[in-house]
Amino acid sequence: MLKIKSFEFSPINENTYILYNEHNDCIIIDPGCYFDDEKDELAGFISKMELTPKMLLNTHCHLDHVFGNKFLSEKFKLTLHIHENEKPVLAFAPASGLMYNMPFDNYNGDFIFLDDNQVIKLGEDELKVLLTPGHSPGSVSFYSEKGKFVISGDALFNRSIGRTDLPLGDHETLLKSIRDRLFTLPDDTIVYSGHGMPTNIGEEKKYNPFLA
């Protein structure tokens, strides 16, 4: 069974996740570590727990979710996994960083492209890739049926949804993604979002004001 460790990084308060199993293998999702002490905190946890990073995944490639891509890819020799539609979003991230007065070195390595409904395996555990665009064109969520959780990126939040006023965002597409891909998951599925506290699918069906 996968265990989940979350970190809140950068002035944008982004949630970074490490999923790890009983064999001490792990997956890093959306490394938002911007400052050196945040990078040290993330790497320190991996070292302290004696974890071996196997994959680096982005739910999407807005700047706050990709700050740590280059650092982790170089430190642990990892190739970035994204949906192909996120390539232009990632390419724009450094320019966006300058707009927020947060310059950073972007990931410049190879890619492994994720497909909708693809199954990612870490030992005996599986994550299903759910294409959930709208907040950005190639946003994906990672669903663990066994673990009863989904990493939703910035698609779905506790009583909120991702903003769609950024380049390549689309409000109606996001609502459709949530209804068709996330709200079809079991009600007790825990939602780990890109910002804020966890929630679950059943609660959001009932109380999310954007989806009433």
Secondary structure as GFF3:
##gff-version 3
##sequence-region A 1 212
A	DSSP	beta_strand	3	9	.	.	.	ID=ss1
A	DSSP	beta_strand	14	20	.	.	.	ID=ss2
A	DSSP	beta_strand	25	29	.	.	.	ID=ss3
A	DSSP	alpha_helix	36	48	.	.	.	ID=ss4
A	DSSP	beta_strand	52	57	.	.	.	ID=ss5
A	DSSP	alpha_helix	63	66	.	.	.	ID=ss6
A	DSSP	alpha_helix	69	76	.	.	.	ID=ss7
A	DSSP	beta_strand	80	83	.	.	.	ID=ss8
A	DSSP	three_ten_helix	84	86	.	.	.	ID=ss9
A	DSSP	alpha_helix	87	99	.	.	.	ID=ss10
A	DSSP	beta_strand	111	114	.	.	.	ID=ss11
A	DSSP	beta_strand	119	122	.	.	.	ID=ss12
A	DSSP	beta_strand	125	131	.	.	.	ID=ss13
A	DSSP	beta_strand	140	144	.	.	.	ID=ss14
A	DSSP	beta_strand	149	153	.	.	.	ID=ss15
A	DSSP	beta_strand	156	157	.	.	.	ID=ss16
A	DSSP	beta_strand	160	161	.	.	.	ID=ss17
A	DSSP	alpha_helix	171	177	.	.	.	ID=ss18
A	DSSP	pi_helix	178	182	.	.	.	ID=ss19
A	DSSP	beta_strand	190	193	.	.	.	ID=ss20
A	DSSP	beta_strand	199	200	.	.	.	ID=ss21
A	DSSP	alpha_helix	201	207	.	.	.	ID=ss22
A	DSSP	three_ten_helix	209	211	.	.	.	ID=ss23
###
